[in-house]
Amino acid sequence: ESELAANETAQSLLYQAYALRALSLFKVVNYFQHPYQKNPDALGVPIILDDATKNVPGRAPVKDVYAQIIADLDAAYQLAEGKGFENGKTALSEHSIALIYANVLLFTGDYENAAKYAEEVMKKVGCETDPSTLIYNGFNDLAGMSDTIWGYDVTNEMSAGYVAFHSWLCPYMVGAGYAGLGDVILIDENLHKKINANDIRKAWWGTTLAPGMAPTDVIPESWTASGWAPTVPNKFIAGALLGGGFYEEDLLYYRGAEAYYVAAEAYYLNKDETNAKKALNAIMSSRIPGYNCTLSGDALYEEICLQKRIELWGEGKRLFDVKRRNEHVDRTASNHMPANAIINQNYDGWDDLMIYQVPQKEMDNNNAISPDQQNP
């Protein structure tokens, strides 16, 4: 331990390892089981802490998986606290660990500490408030936004090519991306209608591109004829349209902006509406000029959830929110591509459709998991 304490590089690697294991368990347990709130005693996933090639563990209860997640995050944050972005934004830092921790604690119901860790991110990182950066940088540059706290710096050598994230989200790369071929991922019409007319984020959708953006191919007439045009995304723009290279767009995993909504929800659920509105106003005042939330009760909670959903659209946060809150999902307003539409368009977050079955390979090779432990 004394050698570890004296070796800053070893400490850095250790807290990143703790955090990565915690994040991996958090993701996997929520893919393969309902959230903690539904049944903490339900079968989760194996907890592997060492070489388990000989004795592979079975499915641990969800509550035990979360106990390990919290232990790992606690150890990680203690080692990382006060060190800022010592390894840059491509590595886990005290800020990304704090935000992951806050999200985990929302699941376990520890709302007081969820708010505390989210507040740490708010104080130390803040959120991007420059409209020209927030709206027009294309979410393709890790260093381009001040509040990005963790992401992946994609280079030409490491590019995913045609299957890159922006290939799916940027509809203007006609002939050079899946979205450009017509598989456009649109915002749900019902959600789009709820965006305030004065909200600067409304420019994330529609077919009017940013000032100075390179010319694109003609917008397909089908977009206008079908009524899609207002819901076509501009949030994620391919780097080639902004003077960069093809398929070299960075991946942004966590932003400081998320912390404000996490804090607002945590405060609300902890029956502290004053601080919930304070956290919400702190970010929304830079999204809607003159914004000042005076709502209370259920209306306040709905506003927090709505604004978070708008802010983080396309950033991979919605699924876990739906599961945690057991929200009802209605996709009937998203049926713009019937051939690709999901069969069941109305379901709840705790529906068995929301969890994966254990892979057959795992069932075949893990003797500690019996056939009757398969998910529905």
C-alpha positions in Angstrom: 0.0 0.0 0.0 2.9 2.4 0.8 4.3 1.8 -2.7 1.0 2.4 -4.3 0.5 5.7 -2.3 3.8 6.9 -3.7 3.2 5.9 -7.2 0.8 8.4 -8.8 0.6 6.4 -12.1 -0.4 3.3 -10.3 -3.1 5.2 -8.3 -4.5 6.6 -11.6 -4.7 3.2 -13.2 -6.3 1.8 -10.1 -9.1 4.3 -9.8 -9.8 4.0 -13.5 -10.0 0.2 -13.1 -12.3 0.4 -10.2 -14.6 2.9 -12.0 -14.6 0.8 -15.2 -15.6 -2.3 -13.4 -18.3 -0.4 -11.6 -19.7 1.1 -14.8 -19.5 -2.3 -16.6 -21.5 -4.0 -13.8 -24.0 -1.1 -13.7 -24.6 -1.4 -17.4 -24.8 -5.2 -17.6 -27.0 -5.7 -14.5 -29.5 -3.3 -16.0 -29.4 -4.9 -19.4 -30.1 -8.4 -18.0 -32.4 -7.6 -15.1 -35.1 -5.1 -14.0 -33.8 -2.1 -12.0 -33.0 -2.2 -8.3 -36.2 -0.6 -7.3 -38.4 -3.4 -8.7 -36.7 -6.3 -6.8 -33.2 -6.0 -5.3 -33.3 -9.8 -4.6 -33.8 -10.7 -8.3 -31.0 -12.6 -10.1 -28.5 -10.1 -11.5 -25.2 -11.0 -13.1 -22.1 -12.8 -12.0 -19.6 -10.7 -10.0 -16.1 -11.6 -11.2 -13.3 -10.1 -9.1 -10.4 -12.4 -10.0 -9.5 -15.2 -12.4 -12.7 -17.2 -12.5 -11.7 -19.6 -15.3 -12.1 -22.5 -13.0 -14.9 -21.5 -10.8 -17.2 -19.2 -12.6 -19.8 -17.6 -10.3 -23.5 -17.7 -10.9 -26.0 -14.9 -11.0 -25.7 -12.7 -7.9 -28.7 -10.9 -6.5 -29.1 -7.4 -7.9 -28.5 -5.9 -4.4 -25.1 -7.7 -4.2 -24.2 -6.4 -7.6 -25.0 -2.9 -6.5 -23.0 -3.3 -3.3 -20.0 -4.2 -5.4 -20.6 -1.2 -7.8 -20.8 1.2 -4.9 -17.7 -0.2 -3.2 -15.8 0.2 -6.5 -17.0 3.7 -7.1 -16.3 4.7 -3.5 -12.7 3.4 -3.8 -12.3 5.1 -7.2 -13.6 8.5 -6.1 -11.4 8.5 -3.0 -8.3 8.0 -5.2 -9.4 10.4 -7.9 -10.8 13.3 -5.9 -9.0 16.5 -6.3 -7.0 15.4 -9.3 -9.2 16.9 -11.9 -8.5 15.8 -15.5 -5.0 14.6 -14.8 -5.1 12.2 -17.6 -7.3 14.3 -20.0 -10.9 13.7 -21.0 -10.3 10.4 -22.7 -9.7 8.8 -19.2 -12.0 8.5 -16.3 -11.6 11.4 -13.9 -13.0 12.5 -10.6 -15.7 14.3 -12.5 -16.9 11.4 -14.7 -16.7 9.0 -11.7 -18.8 11.4 -9.6 -21.5 11.6 -12.3 -21.5 7.8 -12.7 -21.8 7.5 -8.9 -24.7 10.0 -8.9 -26.6 8.0 -11.5 -26.0 4.7 -9.6 -27.4 6.2 -6.4 -30.5 7.3 -8.2 -31.2 3.6 -8.8 -30.6 2.6 -5.2 -32.7 5.5 -3.8 -29.8 7.3 -2.0 -31.0 10.6 -3.3 -29.1 12.7 -0.8 -25.7 11.4 -2.0 -26.8 11.3 -5.6 -27.4 15.1 -5.4 -24.1 15.5 -3.6 -22.0 13.9 -6.3 -23.9 15.6 -9.0 -23.3 18.9 -7.3 -19.6 18.2 -7.3 -19.7 18.0 -11.1 -21.8 21.2 -11.3 -19.3 23.1 -9.2 -16.1 21.8 -10.7 -17.1 21.5 -14.4 -20.3 23.4 -15.0 -22.2 23.2 -18.3 -21.6 24.6 -21.8 -23.6 27.8 -22.2 -22.2 29.3 -25.4 -25.0 28.8 -28.0 -22.6 28.7 -30.9 -20.8 25.8 -29.3 -23.7 24.0 -27.8 -25.8 24.1 -30.9 -23.4 24.2 -33.8 -20.3 22.1 -32.9 -21.9 18.9 -34.1 -21.1 16.9 -31.0 -18.1 15.5 -32.8 -15.2 17.0 -30.9 -14.2 16.0 -27.4 -12.3 19.2 -26.8 -14.9 21.4 -28.5 -17.3 21.7 -25.5 -16.2 22.9 -22.1 -18.4 20.5 -20.2 -17.4 17.2 -21.8 -15.9 15.1 -19.0 -15.3 11.8 -20.7 -15.2 10.5 -24.3 -13.3 8.8 -27.0 -10.9 10.6 -29.3 -11.4 9.0 -32.6 -8.6 9.1 -35.1 -8.3 7.9 -38.7 -6.5 4.8 -37.6 -9.2 3.9 -35.0 -12.3 5.0 -37.0 -15.3 2.7 -37.2 -15.8 3.8 -40.8 -19.2 3.5 -42.3 -20.7 2.2 -39.0 -19.4 5.1 -37.0 -21.9 6.7 -34.6 -22.3 9.9 -36.7 -22.9 7.8 -39.7 -26.2 6.7 -38.0 -27.1 10.2 -36.6 -26.0 12.7 -39.3 -28.5 12.7 -42.2 -26.5 15.0 -44.4 -23.8 12.6 -45.4 -25.6 11.4 -48.5 -23.8 8.4 -49.9 -21.3 8.3 -46.9 -23.4 7.3 -44.0 -26.4 5.1 -43.0 -28.5 8.1 -42.1 -27.6 9.7 -45.4 -29.0 6.6 -47.2 -32.4 7.4 -45.7 -32.4 5.5 -42.4 -32.8 8.8 -40.5 -33.2 8.7 -36.7 -35.8 11.3 -35.9 -36.9 12.8 -32.7 -40.3 11.6 -31.5 -43.0 14.1 -32.8 -44.7 14.2 -29.4 -41.4 15.1 -27.7 -40.5 17.7 -30.4 -43.8 19.5 -29.9 -43.0 19.9 -26.2 -39.8 21.9 -26.8 -40.3 25.6 -26.0 -40.3 27.8 -29.0 -37.6 30.0 -27.4 -35.4 27.0 -26.5 -32.1 27.3 -28.3 -31.9 23.5 -28.3 -34.7 23.5 -30.8 -32.1 24.1 -33.5 -30.8 20.6 -32.9 -33.7 19.5 -35.2 -34.9 20.8 -38.6 -33.1 21.1 -41.9 -31.5 24.5 -41.5 -27.8 23.9 -40.9 -25.4 26.0 -38.9 -23.9 29.2 -40.3 -20.7 28.5 -42.2 -21.4 24.7 -42.5 -20.2 23.2 -45.7 -22.9 22.7 -48.4 -24.6 19.4 -48.4 -26.4 17.4 -51.0 -30.0 18.5 -51.7 -32.4 17.6 -48.9 -34.4 14.6 -50.1 -37.9 15.7 -51.2 -39.3 12.8 -49.3 -38.4 14.5 -46.0 -40.6 17.5 -46.8 -43.4 15.4 -48.4 -43.5 13.1 -45.4 -43.4 15.9 -42.9 -40.1 14.7 -41.4 -38.1 17.9 -42.0 -38.8 19.5 -38.5 -37.7 16.4 -36.7 -34.5 15.6 -38.7 -31.5 15.9 -36.3 -28.8 18.5 -36.5 -27.3 17.7 -33.1 -24.7 15.2 -34.4 -23.0 16.5 -37.5 -20.3 14.6 -39.4 -16.9 16.2 -39.1 -16.5 16.3 -42.8 -19.2 18.9 -43.0 -17.4 21.1 -40.5 -13.9 20.9 -42.1 -12.8 17.6 -40.5 -12.2 14.2 -41.8 -14.6 11.4 -42.7 -15.6 9.1 -39.8 -13.3 10.7 -37.3 -15.9 12.2 -35.0 -15.2 11.9 -31.3 -17.6 10.0 -29.0 -18.9 12.0 -26.1 -19.9 9.7 -23.2 -20.6 12.2 -20.4 -21.2 15.9 -20.2 -21.4 18.2 -17.2 -24.9 19.2 -18.3 -26.2 15.9 -17.3 -25.3 16.5 -13.6 -27.7 19.4 -13.4 -30.7 17.2 -14.3 -29.5 14.4 -12.1 -29.1 16.8 -9.1 -32.6 18.3 -9.8 -34.2 14.9 -9.9 -32.3 13.7 -6.8 -33.3 16.8 -4.8 -36.9 16.4 -5.9 -37.1 12.7 -4.9 -35.5 13.7 -1.6 -38.4 16.1 -1.0 -36.2 19.2 -1.5 -38.1 21.1 -4.2 -36.2 24.4 -3.5 -32.8 22.9 -4.5 -34.4 20.9 -7.3 -35.6 24.1 -8.9 -32.3 25.8 -8.2 -30.4 23.1 -10.1 -32.9 23.1 -12.9 -32.8 26.9 -13.3 -29.0 26.9 -13.2 -28.9 25.1 -16.6 -32.2 26.0 -18.2 -31.6 29.7 -17.9 -29.0 29.2 -20.6 -31.3 27.1 -22.8 -34.5 29.3 -22.6 -33.9 33.0 -22.0 -35.6 34.2 -18.9 -36.4 30.6 -17.7 -37.4 30.5 -14.0 -39.2 27.3 -12.9 -41.9 28.0 -10.3 -43.7 24.6 -10.7 -44.1 22.2 -7.8 -45.2 18.7 -7.1 -45.8 16.3 -10.0 -45.5 19.2 -12.5 -42.0 20.0 -11.3 -40.9 16.4 -11.6 -42.3 16.1 -15.1 -40.5 19.3 -16.1 -37.2 17.9 -14.8 -37.6 14.7 -16.7 -38.7 16.4 -19.9 -35.8 18.9 -20.0 -33.3 16.1 -19.3 -34.8 14.1 -22.1 -34.5 17.0 -24.5 -30.9 17.9 -23.4 -29.5 14.4 -23.7 -31.4 13.2 -26.8 -29.2 10.8 -28.7 -26.6 10.5 -25.9 -27.7 7.1 -24.6 -29.3 8.1 -21.3 -33.0 7.5 -22.0 -33.1 3.7 -21.7 -32.0 3.6 -18.0 -34.3 6.5 -17.1 -37.2 4.6 -18.5 -36.3 1.5 -16.6 -35.5 3.3 -13.3 -38.7 5.3 -13.3 -40.9 2.5 -14.8 -42.1 5.1 -17.4 -44.7 4.2 -20.0 -43.3 4.4 -23.5 -45.5 5.3 -26.4 -43.7 5.1 -29.8 -46.8 5.5 -32.0 -45.6 9.0 -33.0 -42.2 7.5 -34.1 -43.6 5.3 -36.8 -42.0 7.1 -39.7 -40.4 3.9 -41.0 -43.0 1.1 -40.6 -40.5 -1.5 -41.9 -38.1 -0.7 -39.1 -40.6 0.0 -36.4 -40.7 -2.1 -33.3 -43.7 -4.4 -33.0 -44.9 -3.4 -29.6 -45.0 0.4 -29.5 -46.5 0.8 -26.0 -44.7 -0.7 -23.0 -43.6 0.1 -19.5 -40.0 0.3 -18.1 -40.5 -2.8 -16.0 -41.9 -4.9 -18.8 -40.0 -8.1 -19.5 -39.4 -6.7 -23.0 -36.9 -4.4 -21.4 -34.4 -7.0 -20.3 -32.3 -9.4 -22.4 -32.2 -13.1 -21.9 -28.9 -14.6 -20.8 -26.9 -15.5 -23.9 -27.1 -19.2 -24.7 -23.3 -19.4 -24.7 -23.3 -18.2 -21.1 -25.9 -20.8 -20.2 -24.0 -23.5 -21.9 -20.6 -22.7 -20.3 -21.6 -21.5 -16.8 -22.6 -24.5 -14.7 -23.6 -22.1 -11.9 -26.5 -20.9 -13.9 -29.3 -23.4 -14.2 -31.9 -23.4 -17.0 -34.6 -22.2 -14.6 -32.6 -19.1 -14.0 -33.0 -17.8 -17.6 -34.8 -14.5 -17.9 -38.4 -14.5 -19.4 
